[in-house]
């Protein structure tokens, strides 16, 4: 469970309202991507009319890596959305073409640990986000709610990797090719 002490002081109150600019859906950084959880894959499959296996084969890649950031290290094995150039594969005319079925990370906007707890990632996001400084004020209780929700989803994802036959197929390499990442140091 996260506490507000896990979040840097300057990110404990955030003013945010999505402006639908599409900037969070694009990045030239190879390490900025959208990781998918079990429900994200099922929702994406529903949105595209594909089976989960075909959705993953067409729109995803397997990442097995250790990422070293200036203020933390993440070792992970995950499925993430592919990009077309710098854009998410589902970004069409600055809008998400699967918006009603968009991934968990996209629904949570800036309230994910990968942004809130990393100075470098927060700066990259903040520099391009037209919605920061606009709209609703999110305080510590709401931010912790988002982080705890993410922690529960992450725990379920860890279980899925070990127990869910669909994930075992994905990670066997039958549906996706391993990808590498250039760490920004």
Beta strands, then each sheet from edge to edge (+ up, - down):
strand 1: 14-16
strand 2: 35-36
strand 3: 60-68
strand 4: 73-81
strand 5: 83-84
strand 6: 87-88
strand 7: 91-92
strand 8: 95-96
strand 9: 136-138
strand 10: 178-179
sheet 1: 1+ 9-
sheet 2: 2+ 4- 3+ 10+
sheet 3: 5+ 6-
sheet 4: 7+ 8-
end
